[in-house]
């Protein structure tokens, strides 16, 4: 199983950039291997992210375990706060 982070390398929002950096920092700090999927210039990947998340207006970062949706940044941050990251990432 591979944790995938759908992100954008060209974010017009400072909040999106900050959220993405926070996800990477936490995962690296906990030694969780992950793959980055850049949707910046690929409408097909953006639509796939939105389809898999079940949200037609989803914005990065969106987090998946393979193609199983885990959640968005707010859900990720809550899992970190509650010390339930492994469960959130479906690693158990």
N, CA, C and O atoms as a printed pandas DataFrame, in Angstrom:
     atom_number atom_name residue_name chain_id  residue_number  x_coord  y_coord  z_coord
0              1         N          UNK        A               1    0.833   -1.179    0.000
1              2        CA          UNK        A               1    0.000    0.000    0.000
2              3         C          UNK        A               1    0.880    1.245    0.000
3              4         O          UNK        A               1    1.899    1.306    0.688
4              5         N          UNK        A               2    0.470    2.222   -0.776
5              6        CA          UNK        A               2    1.228    3.457   -0.908
6              7         C          UNK        A               2    0.351    4.640   -0.529
7              8         O          UNK        A               2   -0.740    4.815   -1.072
8              9         N          UNK        A               3    0.833    5.449    0.404
9             10        CA          UNK        A               3    0.137    6.682    0.732
10            11         C          UNK        A               3    0.440    7.668   -0.385
11            12         O          UNK        A               3    1.601    7.905   -0.719
12            13         N          UNK        A               4   -0.614    8.242   -0.961
13            14        CA          UNK        A               4   -0.464    9.207   -2.053
14            15         C          UNK        A               4   -1.027   10.545   -1.599
15            16         O          UNK        A               4   -2.114   10.622   -1.028
16            17         N          UNK        A               5   -0.266   11.588   -1.864
17            18        CA          UNK        A               5   -0.697   12.939   -1.555
18            19         C          UNK        A               5   -0.899   13.662   -2.876
19            20         O          UNK        A               5    0.057   13.915   -3.609
20            21         N          UNK        A               6   -2.143   13.992   -3.173
21            22        CA          UNK        A               6   -2.430   14.809   -4.350
22            23         C          UNK        A               6   -2.194   16.260   -3.936
23            24         O          UNK        A               6   -2.814   16.755   -2.995
24            25         N          UNK        A               7   -1.293   16.935   -4.649
25            26        CA          UNK        A               7   -0.908   18.296   -4.308
26            27         C          UNK        A               7   -0.762   19.110   -5.577
27            28         O          UNK        A               7   -0.898   18.587   -6.683
28            29         N          UNK        A               8   -0.485   20.392   -5.410
29            30        CA          UNK        A               8   -0.200   21.230   -6.561
30            31         C          UNK        A               8    1.107   21.967   -6.346
31            32         O          UNK        A               8    1.329   22.554   -5.287
32            33         N          UNK        A               9    1.967   21.938   -7.342
33            34        CA          UNK        A               9    3.239   22.655   -7.262
34            35         C          UNK        A               9    3.055   24.128   -7.588
35            36         O          UNK        A               9    3.962   24.934   -7.379
36            37         N          UNK        A              10    1.888   24.478   -8.098
37            38        CA          UNK        A              10    1.571   25.868   -8.438
38            39         C          UNK        A              10    0.280   26.233   -7.706
39            40         O          UNK        A              10   -0.816   26.136   -8.257
40            41         N          UNK        A              11    0.440   26.653   -6.459
41            42        CA          UNK        A              11   -0.732   27.009   -5.651
42            43         C          UNK        A              11   -0.829   28.523   -5.532
43            44         O          UNK        A              11    0.137   29.192   -5.164
44            45         N          UNK        A              12   -1.983   29.044   -5.842
45            46        CA          UNK        A              12   -2.207   30.470   -5.702
46            47         C          UNK        A              12   -2.561   30.852   -4.276
47            48         O          UNK        A              12   -2.599   32.033   -3.932
48            49         N          UNK        A              13   -2.814   29.867   -3.462
49            50        CA          UNK        A              13   -3.236   30.091   -2.080
50            51         C          UNK        A              13   -2.102   29.773   -1.115
51            52         O          UNK        A              13   -1.511   28.694   -1.162
52            53         N          UNK        A              14   -1.811   30.716   -0.252
53            54        CA          UNK        A              14   -0.786   30.502    0.774
54            55         C          UNK        A              14   -1.227   29.385    1.726
55            56         O          UNK        A              14   -0.397   28.619    2.216
56            57         N          UNK        A              15   -2.534   29.298    1.985
57            58        CA          UNK        A              15   -3.055   28.273    2.889
58            59         C          UNK        A              15   -2.841   26.871    2.322
59            60         O          UNK        A              15   -2.462   25.956    3.054
60            61         N          UNK        A              16   -3.081   26.699    1.022
61            62        CA          UNK        A              16   -2.856   25.386    0.396
62            63         C          UNK        A              16   -1.382   25.012    0.495
63            64         O          UNK        A              16   -1.059   23.873    0.834
64            65         N          UNK        A              17   -0.485   25.946    0.205
65            66        CA          UNK        A              17    0.953   25.673    0.313
66            67         C          UNK        A              17    1.323   25.262    1.727
67            68         O          UNK        A              17    2.076   24.308    1.922
68            69         N          UNK        A              18    0.798   25.977    2.712
69            70        CA          UNK        A              18    1.089   25.680    4.113
70            71         C          UNK        A              18    0.550   24.303    4.508
71            72         O          UNK        A              18    1.235   23.534    5.182
72            73         N          UNK        A              19   -0.673   24.000    4.088
73            74        CA          UNK        A              19   -1.271   22.695    4.407
74            75         C          UNK        A              19   -0.463   21.558    3.807
75            76         O          UNK        A              19   -0.211   20.550    4.467
76            77         N          UNK        A              20   -0.056   21.724    2.546
77            78        CA          UNK        A              20    0.740   20.691    1.885
78            79         C          UNK        A              20    2.056   20.473    2.626
79            80         O          UNK        A              20    2.448   19.335    2.884
80            81         N          UNK        A              21    2.731   21.556    2.962
81            82        CA          UNK        A              21    4.006   21.455    3.680
82            83         C          UNK        A              21    3.825   20.763    5.029
83            84         O          UNK        A              21    4.673   19.973    5.444
84            85         N          UNK        A              22    2.733   21.058    5.703
85            86        CA          UNK        A              22    2.460   20.447    6.992
86            87         C          UNK        A              22    2.282   18.935    6.857
87            88         O          UNK        A              22    2.800   18.171    7.671
88            89         N          UNK        A              23    1.554   18.507    5.833
89            90        CA          UNK        A              23    1.355   17.074    5.607
90            91         C          UNK        A              23    2.703   16.397    5.368
91            92         O          UNK        A              23    2.999   15.368    5.975
92            93         N          UNK        A              24    3.511   16.966    4.493
93            94        CA          UNK        A              24    4.821   16.366    4.188
94            95         C          UNK        A              24    5.697   16.305    5.427
95            96         O          UNK        A              24    6.344   15.290    5.682
96            97         N          UNK        A              25    5.723   17.385    6.200
97            98        CA          UNK        A              25    6.562   17.453    7.397
98            99         C          UNK        A              25    6.158   16.378    8.399
99           100         O          UNK        A              25    7.017   15.691    8.952
100          101         N          UNK        A              26    4.867   16.228    8.635
101          102        CA          UNK        A              26    4.385   15.230    9.594
102          103         C          UNK        A              26    4.713   13.818    9.107
103          104         O          UNK        A              26    5.217   12.999    9.876
104          105         N          UNK        A              27    4.431   13.533    7.845
105          106        CA          UNK        A              27    4.691   12.185    7.331
106          107         C          UNK        A              27    6.176   11.852    7.354
107          108         O          UNK        A              27    6.555   10.740    7.722
108          109         N          UNK        A              28    7.015   12.800    6.968
109          110        CA          UNK        A              28    8.459   12.565    7.019
110          111         C          UNK        A              28    8.925   12.366    8.456
111          112         O          UNK        A              28    9.762   11.504    8.724
112          113         N          UNK        A              29    8.389   13.157    9.379
113          114        CA          UNK        A              29    8.754   13.044   10.789
114          115         C          UNK        A              29    8.363   11.711   11.399
115          116         O          UNK        A              29    9.021   11.230   12.322
116          117         N          UNK        A              30    7.299   11.114   10.891
117          118        CA          UNK        A              30    6.832    9.819   11.400
118          119         C          UNK        A              30    7.318    8.662   10.525
119          120         O          UNK        A              30    6.893    7.521   10.706
120          121         N          UNK        A              31    8.209    8.959    9.580
121          122        CA          UNK        A              31    8.806    7.962    8.687
122          123         C          UNK        A              31    7.758    7.186    7.893
123          124         O          UNK        A              31    7.900    5.983    7.671
124          125         N          UNK        A              32    6.708    7.883    7.469
125          126        CA          UNK        A              32    5.683    7.280    6.617
126          127         C          UNK        A              32    6.078    7.542    5.166
127          128         O          UNK        A              32    6.226    8.691    4.750
128          129         N          UNK        A              33    6.242    6.484    4.418
129          130        CA          UNK        A              33    6.596    6.631    2.999
130          131         C          UNK        A              33    5.366    7.084    2.235
131          132         O          UNK        A              33    4.261    6.589    2.455
132          133         N          UNK        A              34    5.576    8.040    1.327
133          134        CA          UNK        A              34    4.461    8.553    0.550
134          135         C          UNK        A              34    4.924    8.961   -0.840
135          136         O          UNK        A              34    6.106    9.190   -1.094
136          137         N          UNK        A              35    3.949    9.042   -1.717
137          138        CA          UNK        A              35    4.182    9.422   -3.114
138          139         C          UNK        A              35    3.407   10.708   -3.368
139          140         O          UNK        A              35    2.254   10.840   -2.957
140          141         N          UNK        A              36    4.046   11.648   -4.046
141          142        CA          UNK        A              36    3.390   12.904   -4.390
142          143         C          UNK        A              36    2.824   12.821   -5.797
143          144         O          UNK        A              36    3.492   12.344   -6.715
144          145         N          UNK        A              37    1.596   13.285   -5.965
145          146        CA          UNK        A              37    0.944   13.322   -7.265
146          147         C          UNK        A              37    0.592   14.789   -7.544
147          148         O          UNK        A              37   -0.323   15.344   -6.936
148          149         N          UNK        A              38    1.333   15.407   -8.472
149          150        CA          UNK        A              38    1.158   16.827   -8.778
150          151         C          UNK        A              38    0.038   17.008   -9.803
151          152         O          UNK        A              38    0.111   16.495  -10.919
152          153         N          UNK        A              39   -1.001   17.750   -9.402
153          154        CA          UNK        A              39   -2.143   17.975  -10.291
154          155         C          UNK        A              39   -2.061   19.326  -11.004
155          156         O          UNK        A              39   -2.981   19.693  -11.735
156          157         N          UNK        A              40   -0.966   20.070  -10.799
157          158        CA          UNK        A              40   -0.862   21.459  -11.262
158          159         C          UNK        A              40   -1.216   21.647  -12.732
159          160         O          UNK        A              40   -2.010   22.527  -13.063
160          161         N          UNK        A              41   -0.666   20.868  -13.586
161          162        CA          UNK        A              41   -0.895   21.089  -15.015
162          163         C          UNK        A              41   -1.580   19.896  -15.674
163          164         O          UNK        A              41   -1.434   19.666  -16.874
164          165         N          UNK        A              42   -2.330   19.141  -14.874
165          166        CA          UNK        A              42   -2.947   17.943  -15.408
166          167         C          UNK        A              42   -4.413   17.873  -14.960
167          168         O          UNK        A              42   -4.721   17.416  -13.860
168          169         N          UNK        A              43   -5.299   18.333  -15.831
169          170        CA          UNK        A              43   -6.728   18.319  -15.508
170          171         C          UNK        A              43   -7.256   16.916  -15.254
171          172         O          UNK        A              43   -8.162   16.733  -14.441
172          173         N          UNK        A              44   -6.702   15.926  -15.938
173          174        CA          UNK        A              44   -7.156   14.546  -15.741
174          175         C          UNK        A              44   -6.856   14.086  -14.313
175          176         O          UNK        A              44   -7.703   13.457  -13.678
176          177         N          UNK        A              45   -5.653   14.396  -13.800
177          178        CA          UNK        A              45   -5.317   14.039  -12.426
178          179         C          UNK        A              45   -6.182   14.802  -11.429
179          180         O          UNK        A              45   -6.600   14.244  -10.415
180          181         N          UNK        A              46   -6.452   16.073  -11.712
181          182        CA          UNK        A              46   -7.302   16.882  -10.828
182          183         C          UNK        A              46   -8.705   16.275  -10.760
183          184         O          UNK        A              46   -9.270   16.128   -9.676
184          185         N          UNK        A              47   -9.257   15.927  -11.909
185          186        CA          UNK        A              47  -10.590   15.330  -11.938
186          187         C          UNK        A              47  -10.607   13.962  -11.256
187          188         O          UNK        A              47  -11.580   13.608  -10.591
188          189         N          UNK        A              48   -9.526   13.197  -11.424
189          190        CA          UNK        A              48   -9.420   11.897  -10.771
190          191         C          UNK        A              48   -9.394   12.070   -9.252
191          192         O          UNK        A              48  -10.065   11.329   -8.532
192          193         N          UNK        A              49   -8.621   13.047   -8.760
193          194        CA          UNK        A              49   -8.564   13.345   -7.330
194          195         C          UNK        A              49   -9.960   13.678   -6.805
195          196         O          UNK        A              49  -10.378   13.173   -5.763
196          197         N          UNK        A              50  -10.662   14.521   -7.526
197          198        CA          UNK        A              50  -12.002   14.942   -7.103
198          199         C          UNK        A              50  -12.991   13.780   -7.150
199          200         O          UNK        A              50  -13.836   13.633   -6.268
200          201         N          UNK        A              51  -12.873   12.961   -8.187
201          202        CA          UNK        A              51  -13.761   11.796   -8.306
202          203         C          UNK        A              51  -13.512   10.819   -7.164
203          204         O          UNK        A              51  -14.457   10.368   -6.515
204          205         N          UNK        A              52  -12.245   10.489   -6.915
205          206        CA          UNK        A              52  -11.916    9.521   -5.865
206          207         C          UNK        A              52  -12.275   10.032   -4.475
207          208         O          UNK        A              52  -12.613    9.245   -3.591
208          209         N          UNK        A              53  -12.201   11.361   -4.276
209          210        CA          UNK        A              53  -12.532   11.922   -2.964
210          211         C          UNK        A              53  -14.040   12.083   -2.780
211          212         O          UNK        A              53  -14.519   12.265   -1.660
212          213         N          UNK        A              54  -14.783   12.016   -3.886
213          214        CA          UNK        A              54  -16.225   12.188   -3.808
214          215         C          UNK        A              54  -16.648   13.638   -3.644
215          216         O          UNK        A              54  -17.778   13.923   -3.248
216          217         N          UNK        A              55  -15.730   14.558   -3.954
217          218        CA          UNK        A              55  -16.000   15.989   -3.795
218          219         C          UNK        A              55  -15.607   16.705   -5.080
219          220         O          UNK        A              55  -14.418   16.815   -5.378
220          221         N          UNK        A              56  -16.580   17.195   -5.851
221          222        CA          UNK        A              56  -16.268   17.837   -7.137
222          223         C          UNK        A              56  -15.518   19.157   -7.018
223          224         O          UNK        A              56  -15.073   19.702   -8.028
224          225         N          UNK        A              57  -15.371   19.681   -5.807
225          226        CA          UNK        A              57  -14.635   20.935   -5.622
226          227         C          UNK        A              57  -13.423   20.766   -4.712
227          228         O          UNK        A              57  -12.893   21.755   -4.205
228          229         N          UNK        A              58  -12.980   19.537   -4.498
229          230        CA          UNK        A              58  -11.848   19.270   -3.603
230          231         C          UNK        A              58  -10.590   19.998   -4.066
231          232         O          UNK        A              58  -10.309   20.099   -5.261
232          233         N          UNK        A              59   -9.844   20.501   -3.086
233          234        CA          UNK        A              59   -8.568   21.158   -3.364
234          235         C          UNK        A              59   -7.468   20.401   -2.623
235          236         O          UNK        A              59   -7.730   19.740   -1.617
236          237         N          UNK        A              60   -6.250   20.499   -3.120
237          238        CA          UNK        A              60   -5.142   19.811   -2.462
238          239         C          UNK        A              60   -4.834   20.429   -1.095
239          240         O          UNK        A              60   -5.173   21.587   -0.848
240          241         N          UNK        A              61   -4.211   19.686   -0.235
241          242        CA          UNK        A              61   -3.828   18.287   -0.393
242          243         C          UNK        A              61   -4.992   17.335   -0.083
243          244         O          UNK        A              61   -5.784   17.569    0.829
244          245         N          UNK        A              62   -5.065   16.282   -0.851
245          246        CA          UNK        A              62   -6.008   15.192   -0.628
246          247         C          UNK        A              62   -5.168   13.936   -0.429
247          248         O          UNK        A              62   -4.184   13.728   -1.139
248          249         N          UNK        A              63   -5.543   13.113    0.518
249          250        CA          UNK        A              63   -4.701   12.003    0.948
250          251         C          UNK        A              63   -5.402   10.677    0.680
251          252         O          UNK        A              63   -6.579   10.498    0.994
252          253         N          UNK        A              64   -4.650    9.758    0.095
253          254        CA          UNK        A              64   -5.165    8.444   -0.290
254          255         C          UNK        A              64   -4.194    7.361    0.157
255          256         O          UNK        A              64   -3.004    7.616    0.338
256          257         N          UNK        A              65   -4.708    6.158    0.333
257          258        CA          UNK        A              65   -3.879    4.972    0.476
258          259         C          UNK        A              65   -4.188    4.155   -0.766
259          260         O          UNK        A              65   -5.264    3.571   -0.893
260          261         N          UNK        A              66   -3.233    4.123   -1.674
261          262        CA          UNK        A              66   -3.460    3.645   -3.038
262          263         C          UNK        A              66   -4.609    4.474   -3.609
263          264         O          UNK        A              66   -4.480    5.694   -3.718
264          265         N          UNK        A              67   -5.719    3.854   -3.972
265          266        CA          UNK        A              67   -6.859    4.620   -4.482
266          267         C          UNK        A              67   -7.995    4.719   -3.471
267          268         O          UNK        A              67   -9.110    5.103   -3.823
268          269         N          UNK        A              68   -7.715    4.376   -2.221
269          270        CA          UNK        A              68   -8.710    4.488   -1.161
270          271         C          UNK        A              68   -8.558    5.853   -0.502
271          272         O          UNK        A              68   -7.484    6.205   -0.014
272          273         N          UNK        A              69   -9.640    6.611   -0.494
273          274        CA          UNK        A              69   -9.608    7.956    0.047
274          275         C          UNK        A              69   -9.486    7.934    1.565
275          276         O          UNK        A              69  -10.246    7.252    2.252
276          277         N          UNK        A              70   -8.514    8.694    2.079
277          278        CA          UNK        A              70   -8.337    8.835    3.530
278          279         C          UNK        A              70   -8.984   10.118    4.028
279          280         O          UNK        A              70   -9.696   10.113    5.032
280          281         N          UNK        A              71   -8.731   11.232    3.315
281          282        CA          UNK        A              71   -9.325   12.486    3.723
282          283         C          UNK        A              71   -8.561   13.697    3.217
283          284         O          UNK        A              71   -7.596   13.584    2.462
284          285         N          UNK        A              72   -9.028   14.863    3.660
285          286        CA          UNK        A              72   -8.405   16.120    3.259
286          287         C          UNK        A              72   -7.504   16.622    4.385
287          288         O          UNK        A              72   -7.262   15.907    5.358
288          289         N          UNK        A              73   -7.010   17.850    4.251
289          290        CA          UNK        A              73   -6.081   18.374    5.238
290          291         C          UNK        A              73   -6.704   18.476    6.624
291          292         O          UNK        A              73   -6.060   18.119    7.610
292          293         N          UNK        A              74   -7.939   18.953    6.723
293          294        CA          UNK        A              74   -8.571   19.113    8.029
294          295         C          UNK        A              74   -8.699   17.772    8.746
295          296         O          UNK        A              74   -8.458   17.682    9.949
296          297         N          UNK        A              75   -9.075   16.743    8.012
297          298        CA          UNK        A              75   -9.194   15.410    8.604
298          299         C          UNK        A              75   -7.824   14.870    9.004
299          300         O          UNK        A              75   -7.687   14.210   10.033
300          301         N          UNK        A              76   -6.816   15.153    8.187
301          302        CA          UNK        A              76   -5.438   14.761    8.490
302          303         C          UNK        A              76   -4.979   15.415    9.788
303          304         O          UNK        A              76   -4.463   14.744   10.682
304          305         N          UNK        A              77   -5.173   16.741    9.885
305          306        CA          UNK        A              77   -4.741   17.483   11.073
306          307         C          UNK        A              77   -5.441   16.965   12.326
307          308         O          UNK        A              77   -4.826   16.873   13.389
308          309         N          UNK        A              78   -6.715   16.628   12.208
309          310        CA          UNK        A              78   -7.457   16.080   13.345
310          311         C          UNK        A              78   -6.878   14.729   13.761
311          312         O          UNK        A              78   -6.743   14.451   14.953
312          313         N          UNK        A              79   -6.538   13.892   12.785
313          314        CA          UNK        A              79   -5.951   12.582   13.088
314          315         C          UNK        A              79   -4.609   12.736   13.789
315          316         O          UNK        A              79   -4.298   11.977   14.707
316          317         N          UNK        A              80   -3.817   13.705   13.367
317          318        CA          UNK        A              80   -2.529   13.957   14.019
318          319         C          UNK        A              80   -2.768   14.388   15.459
319          320         O          UNK        A              80   -2.114   13.893   16.377
320          321         N          UNK        A              81   -3.701   15.306   15.657
321          322        CA          UNK        A              81   -4.013   15.805   16.997
322          323         C          UNK        A              81   -4.508   14.699   17.915
323          324         O          UNK        A              81   -4.177   14.681   19.100
324          325         N          UNK        A              82   -5.305   13.771   17.370
325          326        CA          UNK        A              82   -5.870   12.674   18.171
326          327         C          UNK        A              82   -4.942   11.456   18.235
327          328         O          UNK        A              82   -5.294   10.426   18.810
328          329         N          UNK        A              83   -3.750   11.589   17.636
329          330        CA          UNK        A              83   -2.768   10.498   17.596
330          331         C          UNK        A              83   -3.347    9.238   16.954
331          332         O          UNK        A              83   -3.124    8.121   17.423
332          333         N          UNK        A              84   -4.100    9.446   15.863
333          334        CA          UNK        A              84   -4.701    8.310   15.152
334          335         C          UNK        A              84   -4.306    8.328   13.668
335          336         O          UNK        A              84   -5.088    7.938   12.802
336          337         N          UNK        A              85   -3.090    8.784   13.396
337          338        CA          UNK        A              85   -2.635    8.932   12.014
338          339         C          UNK        A              85   -2.586    7.592   11.278
339          340         O          UNK        A              85   -2.999    7.516   10.120
340          341         N          UNK        A              86   -2.093    6.542   11.920
341          342        CA          UNK        A              86   -2.012    5.234   11.247
342          343         C          UNK        A              86   -3.392    4.749   10.815
343          344         O          UNK        A              86   -3.557    4.210    9.720
344          345         N          UNK        A              87   -4.357    4.941   11.668
345          346        CA          UNK        A              87   -5.726    4.548   11.345
346          347         C          UNK        A              87   -6.268    5.404   10.206
347          348         O          UNK        A              87   -6.871    4.882    9.268
348          349         N          UNK        A              88   -6.053    6.725   10.285
349          350        CA          UNK        A              88   -6.491    7.645    9.234
350          351         C          UNK        A              88   -5.907    7.252    7.878
351          352         O          UNK        A              88   -6.607    7.259    6.865
352          353         N          UNK        A              89   -4.622    6.910    7.871
353          354        CA          UNK        A              89   -3.937    6.543    6.627
354          355         C          UNK        A              89   -4.215    5.108    6.205
355          356         O          UNK        A              89   -3.713    4.656    5.176
356          357         N          UNK        A              90   -5.004    4.394    6.985
357          358        CA          UNK        A              90   -5.373    2.993    6.712
358          359         C          UNK        A              90   -4.129    2.104    6.594
359          360         O          UNK        A              90   -4.021    1.263    5.702
360          361         N          UNK        A              91   -3.199    2.321    7.525
361          362        CA          UNK        A              91   -1.964    1.546    7.541
362          363         C          UNK        A              91   -2.055    0.339    8.448
363          364         O          UNK        A              91   -1.170   -0.517    8.422
364          365         N          UNK        A              92   -3.104    0.247    9.250
365          366        CA          UNK        A              92   -3.267   -0.894   10.178
366          367         C          UNK        A              92   -4.021   -2.002    9.511
367          368         O          UNK        A              92   -4.258   -3.043   10.124
